[in-house]
Amino acid sequence: MRGFVVLPKRWIVERFFAHLMRTRRLVRDFEHRTSSAEAMICWSVTLLMTRRLARPRPPRA
């Protein structure tokens, strides 16, 4: 193959990391313990999922 080729699932992972990095505390490694870092990741994913669930759905045709 020549040139730029989009990998099938890579953009999904990169988009997920971009959502995590939107949370300011996760941009830098401020956490001293892994348990607090895991808690911040869970909090960030919870924020993301509640926003997606609260978004109005388009009407079905």
mmJSON file of the N, C-alpha and C atoms, coordinates in Angstrom:
{"data_MODEL":{"atom_site":{
"group_PDB":["ATOM","ATOM","ATOM","ATOM","ATOM","ATOM","ATOM","ATOM","ATOM","ATOM","ATOM","ATOM","ATOM","ATOM","ATOM","ATOM","ATOM","ATOM","ATOM","ATOM","ATOM","ATOM","ATOM","ATOM","ATOM","ATOM","ATOM","ATOM","ATOM","ATOM","ATOM","ATOM","ATOM","ATOM","ATOM","ATOM","ATOM","ATOM","ATOM","ATOM","ATOM","ATOM","ATOM","ATOM","ATOM","ATOM","ATOM","ATOM","ATOM","ATOM","ATOM","ATOM","ATOM","ATOM","ATOM","ATOM","ATOM","ATOM","ATOM","ATOM","ATOM","ATOM","ATOM","ATOM","ATOM","ATOM","ATOM","ATOM","ATOM","ATOM","ATOM","ATOM","ATOM","ATOM","ATOM","ATOM","ATOM","ATOM","ATOM","ATOM","ATOM","ATOM","ATOM","ATOM","ATOM","ATOM","ATOM","ATOM","ATOM","ATOM","ATOM","ATOM","ATOM","ATOM","ATOM","ATOM","ATOM","ATOM","ATOM","ATOM","ATOM","ATOM","ATOM","ATOM","ATOM","ATOM","ATOM","ATOM","ATOM","ATOM","ATOM","ATOM","ATOM","ATOM","ATOM","ATOM","ATOM","ATOM","ATOM","ATOM","ATOM","ATOM","ATOM","ATOM","ATOM","ATOM","ATOM","ATOM","ATOM","ATOM","ATOM","ATOM","ATOM","ATOM","ATOM","ATOM","ATOM","ATOM","ATOM","ATOM","ATOM","ATOM","ATOM","ATOM","ATOM","ATOM","ATOM","ATOM","ATOM","ATOM","ATOM","ATOM","ATOM","ATOM","ATOM","ATOM","ATOM","ATOM","ATOM","ATOM","ATOM","ATOM","ATOM","ATOM","ATOM","ATOM","ATOM","ATOM","ATOM","ATOM","ATOM","ATOM","ATOM","ATOM","ATOM","ATOM","ATOM","ATOM","ATOM","ATOM","ATOM","ATOM","ATOM"],
"id":[1,2,3,4,5,6,7,8,9,10,11,12,13,14,15,16,17,18,19,20,21,22,23,24,25,26,27,28,29,30,31,32,33,34,35,36,37,38,39,40,41,42,43,44,45,46,47,48,49,50,51,52,53,54,55,56,57,58,59,60,61,62,63,64,65,66,67,68,69,70,71,72,73,74,75,76,77,78,79,80,81,82,83,84,85,86,87,88,89,90,91,92,93,94,95,96,97,98,99,100,101,102,103,104,105,106,107,108,109,110,111,112,113,114,115,116,117,118,119,120,121,122,123,124,125,126,127,128,129,130,131,132,133,134,135,136,137,138,139,140,141,142,143,144,145,146,147,148,149,150,151,152,153,154,155,156,157,158,159,160,161,162,163,164,165,166,167,168,169,170,171,172,173,174,175,176,177,178,179,180,181,182,183],
"type_symbol":["N","C","C","N","C","C","N","C","C","N","C","C","N","C","C","N","C","C","N","C","C","N","C","C","N","C","C","N","C","C","N","C","C","N","C","C","N","C","C","N","C","C","N","C","C","N","C","C","N","C","C","N","C","C","N","C","C","N","C","C","N","C","C","N","C","C","N","C","C","N","C","C","N","C","C","N","C","C","N","C","C","N","C","C","N","C","C","N","C","C","N","C","C","N","C","C","N","C","C","N","C","C","N","C","C","N","C","C","N","C","C","N","C","C","N","C","C","N","C","C","N","C","C","N","C","C","N","C","C","N","C","C","N","C","C","N","C","C","N","C","C","N","C","C","N","C","C","N","C","C","N","C","C","N","C","C","N","C","C","N","C","C","N","C","C","N","C","C","N","C","C","N","C","C","N","C","C","N","C","C","N","C","C"],
"label_atom_id":["N","CA","C","N","CA","C","N","CA","C","N","CA","C","N","CA","C","N","CA","C","N","CA","C","N","CA","C","N","CA","C","N","CA","C","N","CA","C","N","CA","C","N","CA","C","N","CA","C","N","CA","C","N","CA","C","N","CA","C","N","CA","C","N","CA","C","N","CA","C","N","CA","C","N","CA","C","N","CA","C","N","CA","C","N","CA","C","N","CA","C","N","CA","C","N","CA","C","N","CA","C","N","CA","C","N","CA","C","N","CA","C","N","CA","C","N","CA","C","N","CA","C","N","CA","C","N","CA","C","N","CA","C","N","CA","C","N","CA","C","N","CA","C","N","CA","C","N","CA","C","N","CA","C","N","CA","C","N","CA","C","N","CA","C","N","CA","C","N","CA","C","N","CA","C","N","CA","C","N","CA","C","N","CA","C","N","CA","C","N","CA","C","N","CA","C","N","CA","C","N","CA","C","N","CA","C","N","CA","C","N","CA","C"],
"label_alt_id":[null,null,null,null,null,null,null,null,null,null,null,null,null,null,null,null,null,null,null,null,null,null,null,null,null,null,null,null,null,null,null,null,null,null,null,null,null,null,null,null,null,null,null,null,null,null,null,null,null,null,null,null,null,null,null,null,null,null,null,null,null,null,null,null,null,null,null,null,null,null,null,null,null,null,null,null,null,null,null,null,null,null,null,null,null,null,null,null,null,null,null,null,null,null,null,null,null,null,null,null,null,null,null,null,null,null,null,null,null,null,null,null,null,null,null,null,null,null,null,null,null,null,null,null,null,null,null,null,null,null,null,null,null,null,null,null,null,null,null,null,null,null,null,null,null,null,null,null,null,null,null,null,null,null,null,null,null,null,null,null,null,null,null,null,null,null,null,null,null,null,null,null,null,null,null,null,null,null,null,null,null,null,null],
"label_comp_id":["MET","MET","MET","ARG","ARG","ARG","GLY","GLY","GLY","PHE","PHE","PHE","VAL","VAL","VAL","VAL","VAL","VAL","LEU","LEU","LEU","PRO","PRO","PRO","LYS","LYS","LYS","ARG","ARG","ARG","TRP","TRP","TRP","ILE","ILE","ILE","VAL","VAL","VAL","GLU","GLU","GLU","ARG","ARG","ARG","PHE","PHE","PHE","PHE","PHE","PHE","ALA","ALA","ALA","HIS","HIS","HIS","LEU","LEU","LEU","MET","MET","MET","ARG","ARG","ARG","THR","THR","THR","ARG","ARG","ARG","ARG","ARG","ARG","LEU","LEU","LEU","VAL","VAL","VAL","ARG","ARG","ARG","ASP","ASP","ASP","PHE","PHE","PHE","GLU","GLU","GLU","HIS","HIS","HIS","ARG","ARG","ARG","THR","THR","THR","SER","SER","SER","SER","SER","SER","ALA","ALA","ALA","GLU","GLU","GLU","ALA","ALA","ALA","MET","MET","MET","ILE","ILE","ILE","CYS","CYS","CYS","TRP","TRP","TRP","SER","SER","SER","VAL","VAL","VAL","THR","THR","THR","LEU","LEU","LEU","LEU","LEU","LEU","MET","MET","MET","THR","THR","THR","ARG","ARG","ARG","ARG","ARG","ARG","LEU","LEU","LEU","ALA","ALA","ALA","ARG","ARG","ARG","PRO","PRO","PRO","ARG","ARG","ARG","PRO","PRO","PRO","PRO","PRO","PRO","ARG","ARG","ARG","ALA","ALA","ALA"],
"label_asym_id":["A","A","A","A","A","A","A","A","A","A","A","A","A","A","A","A","A","A","A","A","A","A","A","A","A","A","A","A","A","A","A","A","A","A","A","A","A","A","A","A","A","A","A","A","A","A","A","A","A","A","A","A","A","A","A","A","A","A","A","A","A","A","A","A","A","A","A","A","A","A","A","A","A","A","A","A","A","A","A","A","A","A","A","A","A","A","A","A","A","A","A","A","A","A","A","A","A","A","A","A","A","A","A","A","A","A","A","A","A","A","A","A","A","A","A","A","A","A","A","A","A","A","A","A","A","A","A","A","A","A","A","A","A","A","A","A","A","A","A","A","A","A","A","A","A","A","A","A","A","A","A","A","A","A","A","A","A","A","A","A","A","A","A","A","A","A","A","A","A","A","A","A","A","A","A","A","A","A","A","A","A","A","A"],
"label_entity_id":["1","1","1","1","1","1","1","1","1","1","1","1","1","1","1","1","1","1","1","1","1","1","1","1","1","1","1","1","1","1","1","1","1","1","1","1","1","1","1","1","1","1","1","1","1","1","1","1","1","1","1","1","1","1","1","1","1","1","1","1","1","1","1","1","1","1","1","1","1","1","1","1","1","1","1","1","1","1","1","1","1","1","1","1","1","1","1","1","1","1","1","1","1","1","1","1","1","1","1","1","1","1","1","1","1","1","1","1","1","1","1","1","1","1","1","1","1","1","1","1","1","1","1","1","1","1","1","1","1","1","1","1","1","1","1","1","1","1","1","1","1","1","1","1","1","1","1","1","1","1","1","1","1","1","1","1","1","1","1","1","1","1","1","1","1","1","1","1","1","1","1","1","1","1","1","1","1","1","1","1","1","1","1"],
"label_seq_id":[1,1,1,2,2,2,3,3,3,4,4,4,5,5,5,6,6,6,7,7,7,8,8,8,9,9,9,10,10,10,11,11,11,12,12,12,13,13,13,14,14,14,15,15,15,16,16,16,17,17,17,18,18,18,19,19,19,20,20,20,21,21,21,22,22,22,23,23,23,24,24,24,25,25,25,26,26,26,27,27,27,28,28,28,29,29,29,30,30,30,31,31,31,32,32,32,33,33,33,34,34,34,35,35,35,36,36,36,37,37,37,38,38,38,39,39,39,40,40,40,41,41,41,42,42,42,43,43,43,44,44,44,45,45,45,46,46,46,47,47,47,48,48,48,49,49,49,50,50,50,51,51,51,52,52,52,53,53,53,54,54,54,55,55,55,56,56,56,57,57,57,58,58,58,59,59,59,60,60,60,61,61,61],
"pdbx_PDB_ins_code":[null,null,null,null,null,null,null,null,null,null,null,null,null,null,null,null,null,null,null,null,null,null,null,null,null,null,null,null,null,null,null,null,null,null,null,null,null,null,null,null,null,null,null,null,null,null,null,null,null,null,null,null,null,null,null,null,null,null,null,null,null,null,null,null,null,null,null,null,null,null,null,null,null,null,null,null,null,null,null,null,null,null,null,null,null,null,null,null,null,null,null,null,null,null,null,null,null,null,null,null,null,null,null,null,null,null,null,null,null,null,null,null,null,null,null,null,null,null,null,null,null,null,null,null,null,null,null,null,null,null,null,null,null,null,null,null,null,null,null,null,null,null,null,null,null,null,null,null,null,null,null,null,null,null,null,null,null,null,null,null,null,null,null,null,null,null,null,null,null,null,null,null,null,null,null,null,null,null,null,null,null,null,null],
"Cartn_x":[0.841,0.0,0.883,0.414,1.143,0.229,0.839,0.077,-0.588,-1.51,-2.191,-3.349,-3.381,-4.455,-4.994,-6.297,-6.915,-7.001,-6.5,-6.611,-8.015,-8.615,-10.027,-10.457,-9.793,-10.267,-9.425,-8.361,-7.45,-8.117,-8.968,-9.587,-10.514,-11.097,-11.975,-11.161,-9.996,-9.127,-8.609,-8.201,-7.687,-8.776,-9.999,-11.098,-11.357,-11.279,-11.472,-10.402,-9.133,-8.061,-8.263,-8.775,-9.045,-10.118,-11.147,-12.173,-11.587,-10.693,-10.048,-9.179,-8.462,-7.56,-8.314,-9.616,-10.416,-10.567,-10.454,-10.489,-9.113,-9.04,-7.752,-6.805,-7.322,-6.444,-5.753,-6.306,-5.713,-4.683,-4.552,-3.589,-2.165,-1.935,-0.625,-0.75,0.356,0.347,0.483,-0.625,-0.612,-0.818,-1.382,-1.766,-0.551,-0.499,0.608,0.312,-0.957,-1.338,-2.136,-1.997,-2.725,-4.221,-4.617,-6.05,-6.739,-6.077,-6.691,-6.711,-5.688,-5.69,-6.811,-7.031,-8.132,-9.479,-9.602,-10.853,-11.119,-10.065,-10.252,-10.65,-10.119,-10.5,-11.961,-12.373,-13.783,-14.701,-14.283,-15.086,-15.209,-14.11,-14.12,-15.016,-14.946,-15.781,-17.251,-17.524,-18.901,-19.449,-18.627,-19.036,-19.362,-18.497,-18.692,-19.983,-20.221,-21.412,-22.695,-22.687,-23.904,-24.214,-23.191,-23.434,-24.035,-23.527,-24.064,-25.5,-25.794,-27.151,-28.151,-27.68,-28.575,-28.808,-28.001,-28.137,-29.452,-30.22,-31.473,-31.202,-32.01,-31.854,-32.653,-32.119,-32.886,-34.111,-35.202,-36.395,-36.149,-36.733,-36.602,-37.567,-37.108,-37.958,-38.868],
"Cartn_y":[-1.187,0.0,1.247,2.237,3.506,4.602,5.57,6.714,6.456,7.336,7.288,6.296,5.391,4.419,4.45,4.622,4.656,3.234,3.039,1.732,1.589,0.398,0.217,0.701,0.305,0.629,1.685,2.125,3.05,4.376,4.883,6.18,6.126,4.96,4.829,5.003,4.374,4.482,5.899,6.508,7.879,8.853,8.628,9.505,9.359,8.124,7.885,8.598,8.51,9.21,10.72,11.23,12.665,13.086,12.242,12.554,12.552,11.616,11.582,12.814,13.249,14.39,15.71,15.697,16.901,17.203,16.173,16.362,16.852,18.045,18.696,17.922,17.242,16.527,15.358,14.834,13.682,14.072,15.374,15.815,15.602,15.917,15.707,14.601,14.057,12.987,13.598,14.116,14.75,13.749,12.616,11.663,10.906,10.744,10.022,8.532,8.186,6.781,6.35,5.09,4.601,4.534,4.342,4.269,5.611,6.712,8.012,8.306,7.845,8.016,7.199,5.979,5.15,5.799,6.397,7.069,8.248,8.99,10.128,9.647,8.518,7.97,7.534,6.871,6.466,7.674,8.725,9.955,10.582,10.604,11.191,10.393,9.067,8.229,8.366,8.502,8.715,10.029,11.064,12.356,12.207,11.512,11.306,10.546,9.472,8.658,9.394,10.169,10.913,11.979,12.587,13.561,12.885,11.692,10.974,10.525,10.078,9.62,10.778,11.954,13.111,13.812,13.486,14.118,13.686,14.621,14.222,13.384,12.348,11.464,11.985,11.796,12.216,11.289,11.834,10.993,9.917,8.739,7.635,7.838,7.449,7.619,6.442],
"Cartn_z":[0.0,0.0,0.0,-0.678,-0.705,-0.194,0.47,0.943,2.277,2.633,3.923,3.878,4.846,4.942,6.373,6.52,7.836,8.375,9.595,10.231,10.803,10.757,11.073,12.458,13.521,14.872,15.555,14.935,15.593,15.922,15.047,15.292,16.497,16.791,17.954,19.226,19.282,20.453,20.594,19.499,19.556,19.984,19.529,19.947,21.441,21.958,23.382,24.2,23.764,24.474,24.412,23.316,23.21,24.203,24.387,25.386,26.785,27.063,28.379,28.602,27.589,27.736,27.871,27.532,27.745,29.223,30.064,31.504,31.928,32.466,32.684,33.595,34.589,35.514,34.854,33.784,33.122,32.062,31.785,30.783,31.296,32.556,33.18,34.214,34.61,35.601,36.998,37.534,38.846,39.968,39.649,40.683,41.212,42.537,43.157,43.264,43.356,43.496,42.277,41.89,40.719,40.987,42.248,42.54,42.284,42.595,42.322,40.825,40.092,38.637,38.011,38.501,37.995,38.296,39.468,39.829,38.899,38.54,37.631,36.235,35.799,34.496,34.523,35.599,35.73,35.746,36.444,36.51,35.124,34.371,33.038,32.09,32.158,31.295,31.686,32.979,33.432,32.885,32.912,32.336,30.847,30.129,28.695,28.417,29.164,28.918,29.299,30.375,30.727,29.687,29.123,28.047,26.826,26.496,25.341,25.582,26.791,27.087,27.143,27.562,27.68,26.339,25.346,24.028,23.387,22.847,22.204,20.957,20.808,19.648,18.47,17.256,16.084,15.906,15.388,15.193,14.144,14.383,13.424,12.261,11.102,9.913,9.714],
"occupancy":[1.0,1.0,1.0,1.0,1.0,1.0,1.0,1.0,1.0,1.0,1.0,1.0,1.0,1.0,1.0,1.0,1.0,1.0,1.0,1.0,1.0,1.0,1.0,1.0,1.0,1.0,1.0,1.0,1.0,1.0,1.0,1.0,1.0,1.0,1.0,1.0,1.0,1.0,1.0,1.0,1.0,1.0,1.0,1.0,1.0,1.0,1.0,1.0,1.0,1.0,1.0,1.0,1.0,1.0,1.0,1.0,1.0,1.0,1.0,1.0,1.0,1.0,1.0,1.0,1.0,1.0,1.0,1.0,1.0,1.0,1.0,1.0,1.0,1.0,1.0,1.0,1.0,1.0,1.0,1.0,1.0,1.0,1.0,1.0,1.0,1.0,1.0,1.0,1.0,1.0,1.0,1.0,1.0,1.0,1.0,1.0,1.0,1.0,1.0,1.0,1.0,1.0,1.0,1.0,1.0,1.0,1.0,1.0,1.0,1.0,1.0,1.0,1.0,1.0,1.0,1.0,1.0,1.0,1.0,1.0,1.0,1.0,1.0,1.0,1.0,1.0,1.0,1.0,1.0,1.0,1.0,1.0,1.0,1.0,1.0,1.0,1.0,1.0,1.0,1.0,1.0,1.0,1.0,1.0,1.0,1.0,1.0,1.0,1.0,1.0,1.0,1.0,1.0,1.0,1.0,1.0,1.0,1.0,1.0,1.0,1.0,1.0,1.0,1.0,1.0,1.0,1.0,1.0,1.0,1.0,1.0,1.0,1.0,1.0,1.0,1.0,1.0,1.0,1.0,1.0,1.0,1.0,1.0],
"B_iso_or_equiv":[0.0,0.0,0.0,0.0,0.0,0.0,0.0,0.0,0.0,0.0,0.0,0.0,0.0,0.0,0.0,0.0,0.0,0.0,0.0,0.0,0.0,0.0,0.0,0.0,0.0,0.0,0.0,0.0,0.0,0.0,0.0,0.0,0.0,0.0,0.0,0.0,0.0,0.0,0.0,0.0,0.0,0.0,0.0,0.0,0.0,0.0,0.0,0.0,0.0,0.0,0.0,0.0,0.0,0.0,0.0,0.0,0.0,0.0,0.0,0.0,0.0,0.0,0.0,0.0,0.0,0.0,0.0,0.0,0.0,0.0,0.0,0.0,0.0,0.0,0.0,0.0,0.0,0.0,0.0,0.0,0.0,0.0,0.0,0.0,0.0,0.0,0.0,0.0,0.0,0.0,0.0,0.0,0.0,0.0,0.0,0.0,0.0,0.0,0.0,0.0,0.0,0.0,0.0,0.0,0.0,0.0,0.0,0.0,0.0,0.0,0.0,0.0,0.0,0.0,0.0,0.0,0.0,0.0,0.0,0.0,0.0,0.0,0.0,0.0,0.0,0.0,0.0,0.0,0.0,0.0,0.0,0.0,0.0,0.0,0.0,0.0,0.0,0.0,0.0,0.0,0.0,0.0,0.0,0.0,0.0,0.0,0.0,0.0,0.0,0.0,0.0,0.0,0.0,0.0,0.0,0.0,0.0,0.0,0.0,0.0,0.0,0.0,0.0,0.0,0.0,0.0,0.0,0.0,0.0,0.0,0.0,0.0,0.0,0.0,0.0,0.0,0.0,0.0,0.0,0.0,0.0,0.0,0.0],
"pdbx_formal_charge":[null,null,null,null,null,null,null,null,null,null,null,null,null,null,null,null,null,null,null,null,null,null,null,null,null,null,null,null,null,null,null,null,null,null,null,null,null,null,null,null,null,null,null,null,null,null,null,null,null,null,null,null,null,null,null,null,null,null,null,null,null,null,null,null,null,null,null,null,null,null,null,null,null,null,null,null,null,null,null,null,null,null,null,null,null,null,null,null,null,null,null,null,null,null,null,null,null,null,null,null,null,null,null,null,null,null,null,null,null,null,null,null,null,null,null,null,null,null,null,null,null,null,null,null,null,null,null,null,null,null,null,null,null,null,null,null,null,null,null,null,null,null,null,null,null,null,null,null,null,null,null,null,null,null,null,null,null,null,null,null,null,null,null,null,null,null,null,null,null,null,null,null,null,null,null,null,null,null,null,null,null,null,null],
"auth_seq_id":[1,1,1,2,2,2,3,3,3,4,4,4,5,5,5,6,6,6,7,7,7,8,8,8,9,9,9,10,10,10,11,11,11,12,12,12,13,13,13,14,14,14,15,15,15,16,16,16,17,17,17,18,18,18,19,19,19,20,20,20,21,21,21,22,22,22,23,23,23,24,24,24,25,25,25,26,26,26,27,27,27,28,28,28,29,29,29,30,30,30,31,31,31,32,32,32,33,33,33,34,34,34,35,35,35,36,36,36,37,37,37,38,38,38,39,39,39,40,40,40,41,41,41,42,42,42,43,43,43,44,44,44,45,45,45,46,46,46,47,47,47,48,48,48,49,49,49,50,50,50,51,51,51,52,52,52,53,53,53,54,54,54,55,55,55,56,56,56,57,57,57,58,58,58,59,59,59,60,60,60,61,61,61],
"auth_comp_id":["MET","MET","MET","ARG","ARG","ARG","GLY","GLY","GLY","PHE","PHE","PHE","VAL","VAL","VAL","VAL","VAL","VAL","LEU","LEU","LEU","PRO","PRO","PRO","LYS","LYS","LYS","ARG","ARG","ARG","TRP","TRP","TRP","ILE","ILE","ILE","VAL","VAL","VAL","GLU","GLU","GLU","ARG","ARG","ARG","PHE","PHE","PHE","PHE","PHE","PHE","ALA","ALA","ALA","HIS","HIS","HIS","LEU","LEU","LEU","MET","MET","MET","ARG","ARG","ARG","THR","THR","THR","ARG","ARG","ARG","ARG","ARG","ARG","LEU","LEU","LEU","VAL","VAL","VAL","ARG","ARG","ARG","ASP","ASP","ASP","PHE","PHE","PHE","GLU","GLU","GLU","HIS","HIS","HIS","ARG","ARG","ARG","THR","THR","THR","SER","SER","SER","SER","SER","SER","ALA","ALA","ALA","GLU","GLU","GLU","ALA","ALA","ALA","MET","MET","MET","ILE","ILE","ILE","CYS","CYS","CYS","TRP","TRP","TRP","SER","SER","SER","VAL","VAL","VAL","THR","THR","THR","LEU","LEU","LEU","LEU","LEU","LEU","MET","MET","MET","THR","THR","THR","ARG","ARG","ARG","ARG","ARG","ARG","LEU","LEU","LEU","ALA","ALA","ALA","ARG","ARG","ARG","PRO","PRO","PRO","ARG","ARG","ARG","PRO","PRO","PRO","PRO","PRO","PRO","ARG","ARG","ARG","ALA","ALA","ALA"],
"auth_asym_id":["A","A","A","A","A","A","A","A","A","A","A","A","A","A","A","A","A","A","A","A","A","A","A","A","A","A","A","A","A","A","A","A","A","A","A","A","A","A","A","A","A","A","A","A","A","A","A","A","A","A","A","A","A","A","A","A","A","A","A","A","A","A","A","A","A","A","A","A","A","A","A","A","A","A","A","A","A","A","A","A","A","A","A","A","A","A","A","A","A","A","A","A","A","A","A","A","A","A","A","A","A","A","A","A","A","A","A","A","A","A","A","A","A","A","A","A","A","A","A","A","A","A","A","A","A","A","A","A","A","A","A","A","A","A","A","A","A","A","A","A","A","A","A","A","A","A","A","A","A","A","A","A","A","A","A","A","A","A","A","A","A","A","A","A","A","A","A","A","A","A","A","A","A","A","A","A","A","A","A","A","A","A","A"],
"auth_atom_id":["N","CA","C","N","CA","C","N","CA","C","N","CA","C","N","CA","C","N","CA","C","N","CA","C","N","CA","C","N","CA","C","N","CA","C","N","CA","C","N","CA","C","N","CA","C","N","CA","C","N","CA","C","N","CA","C","N","CA","C","N","CA","C","N","CA","C","N","CA","C","N","CA","C","N","CA","C","N","CA","C","N","CA","C","N","CA","C","N","CA","C","N","CA","C","N","CA","C","N","CA","C","N","CA","C","N","CA","C","N","CA","C","N","CA","C","N","CA","C","N","CA","C","N","CA","C","N","CA","C","N","CA","C","N","CA","C","N","CA","C","N","CA","C","N","CA","C","N","CA","C","N","CA","C","N","CA","C","N","CA","C","N","CA","C","N","CA","C","N","CA","C","N","CA","C","N","CA","C","N","CA","C","N","CA","C","N","CA","C","N","CA","C","N","CA","C","N","CA","C","N","CA","C","N","CA","C","N","CA","C","N","CA","C"],
"pdbx_PDB_model_num":[1,1,1,1,1,1,1,1,1,1,1,1,1,1,1,1,1,1,1,1,1,1,1,1,1,1,1,1,1,1,1,1,1,1,1,1,1,1,1,1,1,1,1,1,1,1,1,1,1,1,1,1,1,1,1,1,1,1,1,1,1,1,1,1,1,1,1,1,1,1,1,1,1,1,1,1,1,1,1,1,1,1,1,1,1,1,1,1,1,1,1,1,1,1,1,1,1,1,1,1,1,1,1,1,1,1,1,1,1,1,1,1,1,1,1,1,1,1,1,1,1,1,1,1,1,1,1,1,1,1,1,1,1,1,1,1,1,1,1,1,1,1,1,1,1,1,1,1,1,1,1,1,1,1,1,1,1,1,1,1,1,1,1,1,1,1,1,1,1,1,1,1,1,1,1,1,1,1,1,1,1,1,1]
}}}
